[in-house]
Amino acid sequence: MYCLRGVPSRPLPIQAEEQKMKISARNNIKGKIKNVVLGPVSAEVVLNVAPGIDIVAVISANSAKALKLKKGKKAYAVIKASSVMVATE
């Protein structure tokens, strides 16, 4: 299981079309959208999850539109990874 330092990892029910949806990803972090940069193919979404802690995701532009993402909207960072790598020079 992976967790951002200082942010507890716990499964959360996520609201989807009036039904609570369960998800297998263990890292569900609630936050507020700080910025959305919409491009022709992809969108960069900055989610503030704690004071001074942002998570940045790149998703398809179609997904950003379908989710109606905009600054100030509450959202979740759902992280599912089989590995985390760290590199230095």
N, C-alpha and C positions, 0 to 999 in steps of 0.2 A: 504494500500500500504506500502511496506517495502523498505527501502533505507539504504545503507551503509552511515555512517556519512561522509559528505563532498563530496559524489558522487551523482550528480543529477540523478533522475530516469526519464527516458523518453523512449517511445517506439522507437525502431530503426528498419529500414528495414534491414534484414539480407540476404546477397547474397546466393542463393542456385541454383546451376545448371543453371546459366545465367538468373535467374528470382529473383526478389526481393520478399522475403517471409515476410508476416506480422505474428506476433506472439502475443498471448494474454498476455504473461508475461510482467509485467510493468517494471521490473528491468532488463534492458539490459545494461551491462557495458562493454565497449570496453577496450581491453587490449592487452598485448603481452605475449605469452607463455614464462615463465621463465624456466620451467623444466617439463619433462614428464618421469615418471617411469612406464614402461610397465611390467606388470606381466602376468602370464598365463591366468588369468580370468579378472582382472581389471587393470585399469591404474590410477595413481595419476597425476593430471594435476595442475600445479601451474601457475596462470595467474596474472601477475603484471598489476594492473589497475591504479595506481598512484604511485609516489615516496614513497616507504616504505609501500605500501598497496598491499598485495597479496590475492587472493581468491584461495582456494584449492578445487578441485572437484575430486571425485572418480567416474569414468565411466567405462563401460565395455571395455575390451581390443579391442574387435571387433569394437566398436564405435571410439576409438582412432585411429585405423588403417584406418577405412573408411574415417575419417576426415583428415587423413594425418597430425596429430598433431606433431609438432616438435618445438624445442627451437627457439624463434625469430619470429614465425608465429603470425600474428594478429588474434585474436579470440574474442569472446564475452562470458561473464559470463551471462547466462540467468537464473534468479532466480524466481521460482514460488513456493510460500509456503502459506499454509493455516494458519500457525501459526509460531511464533518464541518464543522459550522458553529460559529463563535464570535461572540458578540454582547456588547456592553456598553451601558450607559446613559450 
